[in-house]
């Protein structure tokens, strides 16, 4: 048995005004993309510009040439519900869907399981469930080529934070064998799951090296500043919280930092002039300078546009040009956000340790570093599983079909993960001949979809 075919007859017609322009689209809601789903999240919505049902065109696209845009709502590796325009939920990207429809894209919003998803008292959304579901949704779309409007050879994923990691993983792990049995067990459509392009905002990925990268960047900053979120009625309350690293945490920070150069140097990264991007034993060198240059360029873009960056610590500006960025001063102004370890927390309290739980365990460590130092009784996740959900692990191998086009954004004020993490992903992709658009937008914190006109211009460029 295979999933049901897409049915054009069951839809809702909607008309809205986007950027002063009236657009009409059809919404196909709550579609099953699996034969044997295990959670209510595993459905998807499809949104199609109305002209495609009347031989019309939008932005030079037709029913058969329109890109298929697949934004997700994953955050913190929690369940990512299917989305729709006008959705009042805080995770919603409803405005993104409408802007995409106005550009002429077909939009597919798939719901996927997350680390808290349960069924019958067991956890059924631990890794790799989020990417298995996303791949199943991609396979459903491809299986329905010619039935669902749009070009199934032009699928573009989009997500932020853990959703950015999911988007990147979908782009890096196309048709990887690791997921085949899991997809078959759920009754995914008999189709491929490689995609055309990836849009990833501040992706929280490469988790097995994220702790070392974080301490490479923030070691020596011993006070952390974060926010605590709570809900009172329908209002989201945000309370600033802060703390200081203990002597033990400071020692762990130094140990983790010391491990990072070995990892970076093992990747054999190169810049555009083919020069090696490496780090010495102190964590300094061309790799660090390359990131500094990216940040300087970002600040310069603001200056060139008439903006002001003078308030940022660590910048030297002369005659309208950013001539220097002092790395240590810049980070002191940015401040540390997380304690040590930042991701594989020793008390299993982080979203990432909970991602790697299993059916019976809420959380597990995913690095040997944390497992050896755990503050609580703990198990360690299978290293093969940890590797399988890291998009970097597929690059330079023959284990998957990797997307050709990538757009990666990580805010210059983002403290959720190290600047090194998206930079490594982008550089490896470039070194392997992929088309990569990387930027660290100045002053941007940990968020996404803040530059939709530019994102959609990029999509038009690669699709038209």
C-alpha positions in Angstrom: 0.0 0.0 0.0 1.1 3.6 -0.7 -0.2 6.9 0.6 -3.3 8.4 -1.1 -2.9 10.5 -4.1 -3.3 14.3 -3.7 -6.9 15.3 -4.4 -7.5 18.6 -6.1 -11.2 18.5 -5.3 -10.9 19.0 -1.5 -9.8 22.6 -1.0 -10.7 25.9 0.6 -10.4 29.1 -1.5 -8.9 32.1 0.3 -8.4 35.7 -0.8 -6.0 38.1 1.0 -4.1 41.3 0.5 -0.3 41.0 0.5 1.8 44.1 0.1 -1.2 45.9 -1.3 -1.9 43.3 -3.8 -5.0 41.0 -3.8 -4.1 37.3 -4.1 -6.3 34.2 -4.2 -5.0 30.8 -3.3 -6.4 27.3 -2.7 -5.7 25.6 0.6 -5.5 21.8 0.8 -5.5 21.0 4.5 -4.7 18.1 6.8 -3.4 15.7 4.2 -1.9 12.4 5.2 1.6 11.9 3.9 2.1 8.4 5.6 0.2 5.2 5.5 1.0 4.4 9.2 1.4 7.7 11.1 2.1 7.4 14.9 1.3 11.0 15.9 -1.2 13.6 15.1 1.5 16.0 13.8 2.1 13.8 10.7 -0.1 15.7 8.2 0.6 18.5 5.8 -1.0 21.5 4.2 -0.6 22.6 0.6 -1.2 26.1 -0.7 -1.4 27.0 -4.4 -1.9 30.3 -6.1 -5.3 30.3 -7.8 -4.0 31.2 -11.3 -2.4 27.9 -11.6 -5.8 26.2 -11.9 -6.7 28.5 -14.9 -3.6 28.3 -17.1 -2.4 31.5 -15.5 1.1 32.7 -14.3 2.5 34.4 -11.3 5.9 36.0 -11.3 6.6 34.2 -14.6 5.9 30.8 -13.0 3.2 28.4 -14.2 1.5 25.4 -12.7 4.4 23.2 -13.8 7.4 25.5 -13.2 6.5 27.1 -9.8 9.1 26.3 -7.1 7.8 24.2 -4.1 8.6 26.1 -0.9 8.6 23.9 2.3 9.0 26.0 5.5 8.9 24.2 8.8 7.9 25.3 12.3 10.5 23.3 14.3 12.0 25.1 17.2 14.0 23.7 20.0 13.5 20.3 18.4 10.0 20.4 19.7 7.1 19.1 17.5 6.7 21.3 14.4 3.0 21.6 13.6 1.8 22.1 10.0 1.2 25.8 9.5 -1.3 28.1 7.7 -1.8 31.8 7.0 -3.4 33.6 10.0 -2.2 31.0 12.5 -2.1 32.8 15.8 0.4 30.3 17.4 3.8 31.9 18.3 5.6 29.3 16.1 3.6 30.2 13.0 5.2 31.4 9.8 1.9 32.3 8.3 3.2 35.6 7.0 6.0 33.7 5.2 3.5 31.5 3.5 1.5 34.4 2.2 4.6 36.2 0.9 5.7 33.0 -0.8 2.3 32.6 -2.5 2.5 36.2 -3.7 5.8 35.3 -5.4 4.1 32.5 -7.2 5.5 29.6 -5.1 3.5 26.5 -4.2 3.9 26.1 -0.4 3.9 22.8 1.5 3.8 22.9 5.3 4.4 19.6 6.9 3.9 18.7 10.5 6.6 16.7 12.1 7.2 15.0 15.4 9.5 16.4 18.1 11.3 15.5 21.3 8.2 15.7 23.4 5.9 13.7 21.1 4.3 10.7 22.9 2.1 7.8 21.9 0.7 5.4 24.5 3.1 6.6 27.2 6.2 6.2 25.0 8.3 8.9 23.3 7.9 8.6 19.6 9.5 11.9 18.5 13.1 11.5 19.5 15.8 11.7 16.9 15.7 11.0 14.1 11.9 11.4 14.0 11.9 15.1 12.9 14.0 14.4 9.8 12.2 11.1 9.0 8.9 13.0 8.9 10.3 15.8 6.8 11.7 13.4 4.3 8.4 11.5 4.2 6.7 14.8 3.4 9.2 15.5 0.6 8.6 11.9 -0.7 4.8 12.5 -0.7 5.3 15.7 -2.8 7.5 13.9 -5.3 5.2 10.9 -5.4 2.4 13.3 -6.4 4.4 15.0 -9.2 1.9 16.2 -11.7 -0.9 16.0 -9.2 0.3 18.6 -6.8 1.0 21.8 -8.7 4.6 22.9 -8.9 8.0 21.6 -10.0 9.1 18.7 -7.8 12.6 19.2 -9.0 12.6 22.7 -7.4 11.9 21.9 -3.8 13.3 24.5 -1.3 13.3 23.9 2.4 13.3 26.7 5.0 13.6 26.8 8.8 15.0 28.6 11.8 17.2 27.4 14.7 16.4 23.6 15.0 14.2 24.2 12.0 17.2 25.6 10.2 19.1 22.4 11.1 16.2 20.3 9.8 16.3 22.3 6.5 20.0 21.8 6.2 19.8 18.1 7.0 17.2 17.6 4.4 19.5 19.2 1.9 22.6 17.3 2.9 21.1 13.8 3.4 19.0 13.2 0.3 18.2 9.5 -0.2 20.6 8.5 2.6 20.4 4.8 3.4 20.2 5.4 7.2 16.6 6.6 7.0 15.3 4.1 4.4 14.0 1.4 6.9 12.4 4.1 9.1 10.6 5.6 6.2 9.4 2.2 5.0 8.1 1.3 8.5 6.0 4.5 8.6 4.6 3.9 5.1 6.3 6.8 3.3 5.7 7.1 -0.4 8.0 5.2 -2.8 9.9 8.3 -4.0 13.2 10.1 -3.5 13.8 12.7 -0.9 16.7 14.8 -2.2 15.9 18.5 -2.7 17.0 21.4 -4.9 17.9 24.1 -2.4 18.2 25.0 1.3 17.3 28.1 3.2 18.6 27.8 6.8 18.5 30.5 9.5 20.8 30.1 12.5 20.8 26.3 12.2 21.5 24.5 15.5 23.3 21.5 14.1 26.7 19.7 14.2 25.7 19.0 17.8 28.6 16.7 18.7 31.0 19.6 18.1 28.8 22.5 19.1 30.0 22.5 22.8 33.7 22.8 21.8 32.8 25.5 19.2 30.9 27.4 21.8 33.8 27.4 24.3 36.3 28.2 21.5 34.2 31.4 21.0 33.2 32.3 24.6 35.9 30.8 26.8 37.0 33.4 29.4 33.6 35.0 29.6 32.4 33.6 32.9 29.0 35.4 33.2 26.1 34.2 31.2 22.9 36.2 30.2 19.8 34.4 29.0 16.0 34.7 29.1 13.4 32.6 30.7 10.0 32.2 29.0 6.7 31.5 30.7 3.1 31.8 29.6 0.5 33.7 31.7 -2.9 33.2 30.1 -2.4 34.1 26.5 0.6 36.3 27.1 4.2 35.2 26.7 6.3 36.5 29.6 10.0 37.0 29.2 12.3 37.4 32.2 16.0 38.0 32.0 18.2 35.6 34.0 21.9 35.5 34.6 24.6 33.4 36.3 28.3 32.8 36.7 30.3 29.8 35.7 31.6 27.8 38.6 35.3 26.9 38.8 34.4 23.5 37.5 32.6 24.9 34.5 35.5 27.3 33.8 37.8 24.3 33.7 35.4 22.4 31.4 35.2 25.4 29.1 39.0 25.4 28.7 39.1 21.6 28.0 36.4 22.0 25.4 38.1 24.9 23.7 41.3 23.0 23.5 39.6 20.2 21.5 38.2 22.5 18.9 41.3 23.3 16.8 41.9 19.5 16.2 38.3 19.2 14.8 38.6 22.3 12.6 42.0 21.2 11.2 40.6 17.8 10.4 38.1 19.3 8.0 40.8 20.7 5.7 38.8 23.8 5.0 39.9 26.3 2.4 39.0 29.9 1.5 38.1 31.2 -1.9 41.8 31.6 -2.7 42.4 27.9 -1.8 44.4 28.9 1.4 43.9 26.6 4.4 41.6 27.8 7.2 43.2 26.4 10.3 43.6 27.1 14.0 46.7 26.9 16.2 46.7 25.4 19.7 45.5 28.7 21.2 42.5 28.6 18.9 43.7 31.4 16.6 44.6 31.5 13.0 43.1 31.9 9.5 39.8 30.2 10.4 39.1 32.7 13.2 40.2 35.6 10.9 37.8 34.4 8.2 34.9 34.7 10.6 36.1 38.1 11.7 36.2 39.2 8.1 32.6 38.0 7.7 31.5 40.2 10.7 33.5 43.2 9.4 31.8 42.8 6.0 28.4 42.7 7.7 29.1 45.9 9.6 30.4 47.6 6.4 27.1 46.7 4.6 25.2 48.7 7.3 27.6 51.6 7.0 27.3 51.6 3.2 23.5 51.7 3.6 23.7 54.8 5.8 23.3 52.9 9.1 25.1 53.2 12.4 27.3 50.6 14.0 29.4 52.8 16.2 27.7 51.5 19.4 29.1 48.0 18.9 32.1 47.2 21.1 35.3 46.1 19.3 34.9 47.9 16.0 37.3 50.5 14.6 35.8 52.7 11.9 37.8 55.2 9.9 36.5 57.4 7.1 33.3 55.3 6.8 35.2 52.0 6.6 35.4 49.2 9.2 39.1 48.7 9.5 39.3 46.4 12.5 37.1 44.1 14.6 38.7 43.1 17.9 37.4 39.5 18.4 37.7 39.5 22.2 36.1 43.0 22.6 33.3 42.1 20.2 32.5 38.9 22.2 32.5 40.8 25.5 30.0 43.2 24.1 27.9 40.3 22.7 28.0 38.3 26.1 27.8 34.6 26.7 24.3 33.1 26.7 24.8 29.5 28.0 26.6 27.6 30.8 29.0 24.7 30.2 28.5 22.5 28.3 26.1 24.6 26.2 24.3 21.7 24.5 25.1 18.3 26.1 24.3 19.6 29.5 25.5 17.4 32.4 22.1 17.3 34.1 20.3 16.3 30.8 18.2 19.5 30.9 18.9 20.8 27.4 16.7 20.4 24.4 19.5 18.6 22.6 19.9 15.9 25.3 16.1 15.4 25.2 16.3 15.1 21.4 18.5 12.1 21.8 16.3 10.2 24.3 14.6 7.1 23.2 11.1 5.6 23.7 11.5 5.1 27.4 14.2 7.7 28.3 13.4 11.4 28.2 17.0 12.3 27.6 20.5 10.9 26.9 23.9 12.4 26.4 25.3 12.5 22.9 29.0 13.1 23.5 31.5 11.0 25.4 32.7 14.2 27.1 29.4 14.8 28.8 28.7 11.2 29.5 32.0 10.8 31.4 31.2 13.9 33.5 27.4 13.5 33.9 25.8 14.8 37.1 22.9 12.3 36.9 22.6 8.7 35.9 22.6 8.7 32.1 23.0 6.7 29.0 24.8 7.8 25.8 23.0 7.8 22.4 24.4 5.7 19.6 27.1 7.7 17.9 25.8 6.6 14.5 22.5 8.2 15.3 24.2 11.5 16.3 26.2 11.4 13.1 23.1 10.7 11.0 21.4 13.9 12.0 24.4 16.1 11.4 24.3 17.6 7.9 28.1 18.1 8.0 28.7 14.3 8.2 27.3 13.8 4.7 29.5 16.3 2.9 32.4 14.9 1.0 31.0 11.4 1.1 28.9 9.3 -1.3 26.3 8.6 1.3 23.7 11.0 0.0 22.6 13.4 -2.7 23.4 16.9 -1.5 21.4 20.0 -2.7 23.3 22.3 -5.0 22.0 25.7 -3.7 22.3 26.9 -0.1 21.4 30.2 1.6 22.6 30.3 5.2 21.9 33.3 7.6 23.3 33.6 11.2 22.8 36.9 13.0 26.0 38.7 14.0 24.3 39.1 17.5 23.3 35.4 17.7 24.6 33.8 20.9 22.7 30.5 20.7 25.6 28.7 19.0 29.1 29.6 17.8 29.7 31.5 14.6 31.9 28.6 13.7 29.0 26.2 13.3 27.3 27.8 10.2 30.7 28.9 8.9 32.0 25.3 8.8 28.8 24.1 7.0 29.0 26.9 4.4 32.8 26.5 3.8 32.6 22.7 3.4 29.7 23.2 0.9 31.7 25.8 -1.1 34.8 23.6 -1.1 32.8 20.8 -2.6 31.4 23.0 -5.4 28.0 24.0 -4.1 26.5 27.4 -4.6 26.4 29.0 -1.2 25.1 32.4 0.0 26.3 32.9 3.6 25.9 36.1 5.7 26.0 37.2 9.3 23.4 40.0 9.3 24.5 42.8 11.5 22.8 43.2 14.9 20.5 40.2 14.3 19.8 37.9 17.2 18.6 34.3 17.0 15.7 34.5 14.6 14.7 34.0 11.0 12.5 35.0 8.0 13.5 38.6 8.6 14.5 39.3 5.0 11.9 37.6 3.0 12.2 39.8 -0.1 15.9 39.0 -0.3 15.2 35.3 0.3 12.7 35.1 -2.4 14.9 37.1 -4.8 17.5 34.4 -4.2 14.9 31.7 -4.9 13.9 33.4 -8.1 17.5 33.7 -9.2 18.2 30.0 -8.8 14.9 28.9 -10.3 14.4 31.3 -13.1 
